[in-house]
């Protein structure tokens, strides 16, 4: 009798797992069928056996590297509204970081140092000369780390709405470790990831948190984020596991204080506590220069491309001495 109950329980569990697997595969097909991202022509750079996707725009004498925010739903398409104008004067590289978008998404624990290494390797092997790096959101900390580790690769660094120094200094906890472990569980972790990155949830977060005026959020941006999160059959869950586990947090205050290259912060005055965050960065790095933009959210380059371009051209064309701004 006991054996029968155990057998039935095992059979039920196997059926549930098979059902979840089928649902997960169906979600993947729905998310990627329109090919908003994968239809684009691409180039890739192989690093440690992983293909890193990128696109090159323009043929200017000065090189610019655009690095998107660090989330599984992000990709180089974050820069779609500014890249064409920038490429009229500069050679512009837009990258999909490992674990994001169209790049490979290895099953590993992602860290700040991992991304710093990837950025340095990309500049060294693809750009092949000094480059002005412009990094958005959470990738700003990795770009700062990369510039501190090898400043010979950078002509200057600009960050857009970087995370607070306090947040970056918060390490893993029991709760965050549990969240990380759950996302790494096969089938079940994939289902949790699919819930986190459901299309409706992505749209709501973008409207509520990332855009000041949610009427400016177009459906193509939502679709690109949704597809990007699911390319690779939810392999982006390993990056999300590292983010949820706080493994990408890294106290950058010491390396930030050591930066000697031109360093600019663009902050949205109406998003979160970005003005306060910019002030924190300036206290640690007194040579930092802050430019403010009003009535936009986390991604001013998506929400208000003309005003963002005005600031970016100002930064890129200015003398290396930040006092020239």
C-alpha positions in Angstrom: 0.0 0.0 0.0 2.8 2.4 0.9 4.7 1.5 -2.3 1.6 2.2 -4.3 1.2 5.7 -2.7 4.9 6.4 -3.4 4.5 5.3 -7.0 1.5 7.5 -7.5 3.2 10.4 -5.9 6.3 9.9 -8.1 4.0 9.6 -11.2 2.2 12.8 -10.3 5.4 14.7 -9.8 6.8 13.4 -13.1 3.5 14.5 -14.8 3.7 18.0 -13.2 7.4 18.4 -14.3 6.5 17.3 -17.8 3.6 19.7 -17.9 5.7 22.6 -16.6 8.4 21.8 -19.2 5.8 21.9 -22.0 4.5 25.2 -20.8 8.0 26.6 -20.6 8.7 25.6 -24.2 5.5 27.1 -25.3 6.3 30.5 -23.6 9.7 30.5 -25.3 8.1 29.9 -28.8 5.6 32.7 -28.2 8.2 35.1 -27.0 10.6 34.6 -29.9 8.3 33.9 -32.9 8.2 37.5 -34.1 12.0 37.8 -34.2 12.3 41.5 -33.4 15.9 41.0 -32.4 17.2 37.9 -34.2 16.2 39.2 -37.7 18.9 41.9 -37.5 22.2 41.3 -39.2 24.8 40.6 -36.6 28.5 40.3 -35.8 29.8 38.3 -32.9 33.0 38.2 -30.9 34.0 34.9 -29.3 35.2 35.2 -25.7 35.9 32.2 -23.5 33.9 30.1 -25.9 30.9 32.4 -25.7 29.6 34.5 -28.6 29.0 38.2 -27.8 26.7 39.9 -30.2 27.4 43.5 -31.4 26.6 45.9 -34.2 28.8 48.6 -35.7 27.4 51.9 -37.0 29.2 54.7 -38.8 32.9 55.2 -39.6 34.1 58.2 -37.6 37.6 58.6 -36.3 36.4 58.5 -32.7 34.9 55.3 -31.3 32.0 55.1 -28.9 30.9 51.9 -27.1 27.2 51.8 -25.9 26.5 49.3 -23.1 22.9 48.6 -22.2 21.4 48.2 -18.7 22.2 44.9 -17.0 19.0 42.8 -17.0 18.1 39.6 -19.0 15.5 41.7 -20.9 18.1 44.3 -22.0 20.0 44.4 -25.3 21.8 46.8 -27.6 18.3 47.8 -28.9 18.1 50.1 -25.8 20.1 52.6 -27.9 18.0 52.4 -31.0 16.8 56.0 -30.9 20.2 57.6 -30.6 22.6 55.3 -32.5 21.8 56.5 -36.0 22.5 60.2 -35.1 25.6 59.3 -33.1 27.0 57.3 -36.1 27.0 60.4 -38.3 30.1 61.6 -36.4 31.5 58.5 -34.6 32.1 54.8 -35.0 29.5 53.4 -32.7 29.5 49.9 -31.2 26.4 48.6 -29.6 26.9 45.4 -27.7 24.7 42.7 -26.1 26.4 41.7 -22.9 26.8 38.0 -22.1 23.6 36.7 -20.6 21.5 39.3 -22.4 19.7 39.7 -25.7 21.3 37.9 -28.6 24.6 37.0 -27.0 25.2 33.5 -25.5 23.8 33.0 -22.0 26.2 30.6 -20.1 25.0 28.8 -17.0 27.3 30.4 -14.5 27.3 32.9 -11.7 27.7 36.4 -13.1 29.8 39.0 -11.3 30.9 42.5 -11.7 34.4 41.4 -12.5 33.1 39.0 -15.2 31.5 41.8 -17.0 34.5 44.1 -16.5 36.7 41.5 -18.2 34.2 41.1 -21.0 34.2 44.8 -21.7 38.0 45.1 -21.7 38.3 42.0 -24.0 35.7 43.5 -26.4 37.5 46.8 -26.6 40.9 45.1 -27.1 39.8 42.6 -29.7 37.0 44.4 -31.6 37.3 48.2 -31.2 41.1 47.9 -31.2 41.6 51.5 -30.0 40.7 53.8 -27.1 36.9 54.3 -26.8 34.5 56.5 -25.1 32.2 54.1 -23.2 28.6 55.1 -22.4 26.9 52.7 -19.9 23.4 52.6 -18.8 21.9 51.5 -15.4 23.5 48.6 -13.6 26.2 48.1 -16.3 27.7 51.4 -15.1 29.4 49.6 -12.2 31.0 47.1 -14.5 32.2 49.8 -16.9 33.7 51.7 -13.9 35.5 48.6 -12.8 36.8 47.9 -16.3 38.1 51.5 -16.6 39.8 51.2 -13.2 41.4 47.9 -14.1 42.7 49.0 -17.6 42.4 52.7 -18.2 44.4 52.4 -21.4 41.3 51.1 -23.2 39.2 54.1 -22.4 39.3 57.7 -23.6 36.4 58.7 -21.3 33.5 57.2 -19.4 29.8 58.3 -19.3 27.2 56.6 -17.2 23.4 57.1 -17.3 21.4 56.7 -14.1 23.9 54.4 -12.4 22.8 52.4 -9.3 23.4 53.9 -5.9 26.7 53.2 -4.1 24.7 52.0 -1.1 22.8 49.4 -3.2 26.1 48.2 -4.8 27.7 47.7 -1.4 24.9 45.3 -0.3 26.1 41.7 -0.5 24.3 38.4 -0.6 21.9 37.4 2.2 20.1 34.2 3.1 17.0 35.5 1.4 18.9 36.5 -1.8 20.7 33.2 -1.8 17.3 31.4 -1.7 16.0 33.4 -4.6 19.2 32.6 -6.6 18.9 28.9 -5.8 15.3 28.8 -6.8 16.0 30.3 -10.2 18.7 27.8 -10.9 16.5 24.8 -10.3 15.6 23.1 -13.7 12.0 23.4 -15.0 10.7 25.1 -11.8 13.3 27.8 -11.9 12.5 28.3 -15.6 8.8 28.7 -14.7 9.6 31.3 -12.0 11.8 33.1 -14.5 9.0 33.1 -17.1 6.6 34.6 -14.5 9.1 37.4 -13.7 9.6 38.1 -17.4 6.1 37.7 -18.6 5.2 40.3 -21.3 2.5 42.0 -19.2 4.9 42.3 -16.3 7.7 43.7 -18.4 5.3 46.3 -19.8 4.0 47.3 -16.4 7.5 47.7 -14.9 8.6 49.9 -17.9 5.4 52.0 -17.6 5.6 52.4 -13.8 9.3 52.6 -13.2 11.3 53.2 -16.4 9.3 55.9 -18.2 8.3 59.2 -16.8 5.6 59.5 -19.5 4.3 56.0 -20.1 2.5 57.2 -23.3 6.0 57.3 -24.9 6.5 53.6 -24.3 5.9 51.9 -27.7 5.0 48.3 -28.2 8.1 47.4 -30.1 10.3 48.3 -27.1 8.2 45.9 -24.9 8.4 43.2 -27.6 12.2 43.6 -27.9 12.6 43.3 -24.1 10.2 40.3 -24.0 12.0 38.5 -26.8 15.5 39.3 -25.4 14.6 37.8 -22.0 13.6 34.5 -23.6 16.1 33.9 -26.3 18.0 30.8 -25.4 15.0 29.1 -23.8 15.1 31.2 -20.6 18.8 30.8 -20.1 18.7 34.4 -19.0 17.5 33.0 -15.6 21.2 32.5 -14.6 21.9 36.2 -15.0 18.7 36.9 -13.1 19.7 34.4 -10.4 23.0 36.3 -10.0 21.1 39.6 -9.8 18.6 38.3 -7.3 21.4 36.7 -5.3 23.3 40.1 -5.3 26.3 38.5 -6.9 26.7 41.5 -9.2 26.8 44.0 -6.3 30.3 45.3 -5.8 31.4 48.2 -3.6 33.0 50.4 -6.3 33.9 53.4 -4.1 37.6 52.6 -3.9 38.0 52.1 -7.7 35.7 55.0 -8.4 37.9 57.3 -6.4 40.9 56.2 -8.4 39.5 57.1 -11.8 41.7 59.5 -13.7 39.9 59.6 -17.0 37.0 62.1 -17.8 33.9 60.8 -16.0 30.4 62.1 -16.6 27.1 61.2 -15.0 23.8 61.8 -16.8 20.9 61.7 -14.3 17.2 61.9 -14.7 16.0 64.3 -12.1 12.5 62.8 -12.0 13.6 59.1 -11.7 14.0 57.4 -8.3 16.8 59.1 -6.3 19.1 59.7 -9.2 20.2 63.3 -8.2 21.1 62.0 -4.8 23.0 59.1 -6.4 24.9 61.5 -8.6 25.9 63.5 -5.5 27.2 60.3 -3.9 29.4 59.6 -6.9 30.7 63.2 -6.9 31.7 62.9 -3.3 33.7 59.8 -4.0 35.0 61.1 -7.3 35.3 64.9 -7.1 36.3 65.2 -10.8 33.0 63.7 -11.9 30.7 66.0 -13.8 26.9 65.6 -13.7 24.5 66.6 -16.4 20.8 66.5 -15.5 17.8 65.8 -17.7 14.2 66.5 -16.6 10.9 64.7 -17.1 12.3 61.3 -18.2 12.7 58.0 -16.4 15.5 55.4 -16.2 16.1 55.4 -20.0 16.2 59.0 -21.3 17.8 57.7 -24.5 14.6 55.8 -25.2 12.1 58.3 -23.8 13.6 61.6 -25.1 16.3 60.9 -27.7 16.7 64.5 -28.9 17.5 65.9 -25.4 19.7 62.9 -24.6 21.6 63.3 -27.9 22.2 66.9 -27.1 23.9 65.9 -23.9 25.9 63.1 -25.5 27.2 65.2 -28.3 28.2 67.9 -25.7 30.1 65.2 -23.8 31.7 63.6 -26.8 32.8 66.8 -28.4 34.0 68.5 -25.3 37.7 68.8 -24.3 38.9 65.9 -22.0 39.0 68.4 -19.2 35.6 68.2 -17.7 35.7 71.8 -16.8 35.2 72.5 -20.5 31.5 71.4 -20.3 
